[in-house]
Amino acid sequence: MIGKTNSEGRLVSVSEVQEILEERQKDGELGYEQTLAYEYTKKFNKLSRADAEKMKKELEALGLSEKLSLKVMEIMPVDVSQLKLILAMDKSRAPTEDTELAKIMEVVKSYSK
Protein backbone atom coordinates (compact mmCIF):
# COMPACT_ATOMS: atom_id res chain seq x y z
CA MET A 1 0.00 0.00 0.00
CA ILE A 2 1.16 3.47 -0.75
CA GLY A 3 2.27 5.36 2.31
CA LYS A 4 2.42 2.31 4.54
CA THR A 5 5.67 1.97 6.42
CA ASN A 6 7.33 -1.20 7.55
CA SER A 7 7.98 -0.89 11.26
CA GLU A 8 9.87 -4.18 11.46
CA GLY A 9 12.80 -4.07 9.10
CA ARG A 10 14.92 -7.20 9.21
CA LEU A 11 16.93 -9.15 6.72
CA VAL A 12 15.85 -12.71 5.95
CA SER A 13 17.21 -15.54 3.85
CA VAL A 14 15.61 -16.70 0.62
CA SER A 15 14.55 -19.94 2.30
CA GLU A 16 12.77 -17.99 5.04
CA VAL A 17 11.00 -15.85 2.44
CA GLN A 18 9.86 -19.02 0.69
CA GLU A 19 8.42 -20.43 3.92
CA ILE A 20 6.65 -17.16 4.73
CA LEU A 21 5.09 -16.99 1.26
CA GLU A 22 4.03 -20.65 1.40
CA GLU A 23 2.20 -19.94 4.67
CA ARG A 24 0.51 -16.88 3.17
CA GLN A 25 -0.45 -18.89 0.11
CA LYS A 26 -2.27 -21.38 2.35
CA ASP A 27 -4.30 -18.51 3.83
CA GLY A 28 -5.32 -17.13 0.45
CA GLU A 29 -4.15 -15.94 -2.92
CA LEU A 30 -0.85 -14.08 -3.12
CA GLY A 31 -0.64 -10.63 -4.65
CA TYR A 32 1.26 -9.98 -7.87
CA GLU A 33 4.54 -9.00 -6.20
CA GLN A 34 4.28 -11.86 -3.72
CA THR A 35 3.70 -14.33 -6.54
CA LEU A 36 6.80 -13.05 -8.34
CA ALA A 37 8.85 -13.30 -5.15
CA TYR A 38 7.55 -16.82 -4.51
CA GLU A 39 8.42 -17.95 -8.04
CA TYR A 40 11.91 -16.49 -7.56
CA THR A 41 12.40 -18.38 -4.30
CA LYS A 42 11.23 -21.66 -5.85
CA LYS A 43 13.69 -21.21 -8.68
CA PHE A 44 16.75 -19.98 -6.78
CA ASN A 45 16.50 -21.23 -3.20
CA LYS A 46 19.40 -23.57 -2.63
CA LEU A 47 19.17 -24.18 1.13
CA SER A 48 16.71 -25.42 3.68
CA ARG A 49 15.85 -22.96 6.42
CA ALA A 50 17.86 -24.93 9.00
CA ASP A 51 20.92 -25.04 6.73
CA ALA A 52 20.51 -21.34 5.96
CA GLU A 53 20.54 -20.47 9.66
CA LYS A 54 23.64 -22.60 10.29
CA MET A 55 25.45 -21.19 7.28
CA LYS A 56 24.59 -17.63 8.25
CA LYS A 57 26.05 -18.17 11.73
CA GLU A 58 29.22 -19.68 10.26
CA LEU A 59 29.67 -16.80 7.81
CA GLU A 60 29.06 -14.20 10.49
CA ALA A 61 31.63 -15.98 12.71
CA LEU A 62 34.14 -15.42 9.89
CA GLY A 63 33.51 -11.67 10.08
CA LEU A 64 30.87 -11.11 7.41
CA SER A 65 27.99 -8.76 8.12
CA GLU A 66 24.44 -10.09 8.12
CA LYS A 67 23.77 -8.46 4.75
CA LEU A 68 26.86 -9.98 3.12
CA SER A 69 26.17 -13.38 4.67
CA LEU A 70 22.67 -13.43 3.21
CA LYS A 71 23.95 -12.31 -0.20
CA VAL A 72 26.59 -15.06 -0.21
CA MET A 73 23.89 -17.57 0.73
CA GLU A 74 21.61 -16.34 -2.04
CA ILE A 75 24.24 -16.46 -4.77
CA MET A 76 26.34 -19.40 -3.50
CA PRO A 77 29.48 -18.39 -5.42
CA VAL A 78 31.33 -21.19 -7.17
CA ASP A 79 34.74 -19.56 -7.14
CA VAL A 80 36.75 -16.87 -5.37
CA SER A 81 36.24 -14.28 -8.12
CA GLN A 82 32.46 -14.39 -7.59
CA LEU A 83 32.96 -14.18 -3.84
CA LYS A 84 35.16 -11.09 -4.24
CA LEU A 85 32.42 -9.39 -6.26
CA ILE A 86 29.89 -10.06 -3.50
CA LEU A 87 32.23 -8.78 -0.80
CA ALA A 88 32.90 -5.64 -2.84
CA MET A 89 29.30 -4.60 -2.11
CA ASP A 90 30.45 -3.40 1.31
CA LYS A 91 32.60 -0.35 0.59
CA SER A 92 33.57 0.09 4.24
CA ARG A 93 35.00 -3.44 4.44
CA ALA A 94 38.75 -3.80 4.23
CA PRO A 95 40.10 -5.97 1.43
CA THR A 96 39.80 -9.63 2.32
CA GLU A 97 42.89 -11.80 2.59
CA ASP A 98 43.20 -15.00 0.59
CA THR A 99 43.06 -17.17 3.72
CA GLU A 100 39.78 -15.57 4.77
CA LEU A 101 38.37 -16.02 1.25
CA ALA A 102 39.36 -19.69 1.36
CA LYS A 103 37.56 -20.18 4.69
CA ILE A 104 34.41 -18.53 3.33
CA MET A 105 34.54 -20.71 0.20
CA GLU A 106 34.90 -23.82 2.39
CA VAL A 107 31.68 -22.91 4.18
CA VAL A 108 29.90 -22.26 0.86
CA LYS A 109 31.10 -25.54 -0.63
CA SER A 110 30.03 -27.48 2.46
CA TYR A 111 26.43 -26.31 1.92
CA SER A 112 26.39 -26.54 -1.89
CA LYS A 113 24.21 -29.26 -3.37
C-alpha positions as CSV (number, residue, x, y, z in Angstrom):
1,M,0.0,0.0,0.0
2,I,1.2,3.5,-0.8
3,G,2.3,5.4,2.3
4,K,2.4,2.3,4.5
5,T,5.7,2.0,6.4
6,N,7.3,-1.2,7.6
7,S,8.0,-0.9,11.3
8,E,9.9,-4.2,11.5
9,G,12.8,-4.1,9.1
10,R,14.9,-7.2,9.2
11,L,16.9,-9.2,6.7
12,V,15.9,-12.7,5.9
13,S,17.2,-15.5,3.8
14,V,15.6,-16.7,0.6
15,S,14.5,-19.9,2.3
16,E,12.8,-18.0,5.0
17,V,11.0,-15.9,2.4
18,Q,9.9,-19.0,0.7
19,E,8.4,-20.4,3.9
20,I,6.6,-17.2,4.7
21,L,5.1,-17.0,1.3
22,E,4.0,-20.6,1.4
23,E,2.2,-19.9,4.7
24,R,0.5,-16.9,3.2
25,Q,-0.5,-18.9,0.1
26,K,-2.3,-21.4,2.3
27,D,-4.3,-18.5,3.8
28,G,-5.3,-17.1,0.4
29,E,-4.1,-15.9,-2.9
30,L,-0.9,-14.1,-3.1
31,G,-0.6,-10.6,-4.6
32,Y,1.3,-10.0,-7.9
33,E,4.5,-9.0,-6.2
34,Q,4.3,-11.9,-3.7
35,T,3.7,-14.3,-6.5
36,L,6.8,-13.1,-8.3
37,A,8.8,-13.3,-5.1
38,Y,7.6,-16.8,-4.5
39,E,8.4,-18.0,-8.0
40,Y,11.9,-16.5,-7.6
41,T,12.4,-18.4,-4.3
42,K,11.2,-21.7,-5.9
43,K,13.7,-21.2,-8.7
44,F,16.7,-20.0,-6.8
45,N,16.5,-21.2,-3.2
46,K,19.4,-23.6,-2.6
47,L,19.2,-24.2,1.1
48,S,16.7,-25.4,3.7
49,R,15.8,-23.0,6.4
50,A,17.9,-24.9,9.0
51,D,20.9,-25.0,6.7
52,A,20.5,-21.3,6.0
53,E,20.5,-20.5,9.7
54,K,23.6,-22.6,10.3
55,M,25.5,-21.2,7.3
56,K,24.6,-17.6,8.3
57,K,26.1,-18.2,11.7
58,E,29.2,-19.7,10.3
59,L,29.7,-16.8,7.8
60,E,29.1,-14.2,10.5
61,A,31.6,-16.0,12.7
62,L,34.1,-15.4,9.9
63,G,33.5,-11.7,10.1
64,L,30.9,-11.1,7.4
65,S,28.0,-8.8,8.1
66,E,24.4,-10.1,8.1
67,K,23.8,-8.5,4.8
68,L,26.9,-10.0,3.1
69,S,26.2,-13.4,4.7
70,L,22.7,-13.4,3.2
71,K,24.0,-12.3,-0.2
72,V,26.6,-15.1,-0.2
73,M,23.9,-17.6,0.7
74,E,21.6,-16.3,-2.0
75,I,24.2,-16.5,-4.8
76,M,26.3,-19.4,-3.5
77,P,29.5,-18.4,-5.4
78,V,31.3,-21.2,-7.2
79,D,34.7,-19.6,-7.1
80,V,36.8,-16.9,-5.4
81,S,36.2,-14.3,-8.1
82,Q,32.5,-14.4,-7.6
83,L,33.0,-14.2,-3.8
84,K,35.2,-11.1,-4.2
85,L,32.4,-9.4,-6.3
86,I,29.9,-10.1,-3.5
87,L,32.2,-8.8,-0.8
88,A,32.9,-5.6,-2.8
89,M,29.3,-4.6,-2.1
90,D,30.4,-3.4,1.3
91,K,32.6,-0.4,0.6
92,S,33.6,0.1,4.2
93,R,35.0,-3.4,4.4
94,A,38.8,-3.8,4.2
95,P,40.1,-6.0,1.4
96,T,39.8,-9.6,2.3
97,E,42.9,-11.8,2.6
98,D,43.2,-15.0,0.6
99,T,43.1,-17.2,3.7
100,E,39.8,-15.6,4.8
101,L,38.4,-16.0,1.3
102,A,39.4,-19.7,1.4
103,K,37.6,-20.2,4.7
104,I,34.4,-18.5,3.3
105,M,34.5,-20.7,0.2
106,E,34.9,-23.8,2.4
107,V,31.7,-22.9,4.2
108,V,29.9,-22.3,0.9
109,K,31.1,-25.5,-0.6
110,S,30.0,-27.5,2.5
111,Y,26.4,-26.3,1.9
112,S,26.4,-26.5,-1.9
113,K,24.2,-29.3,-3.4
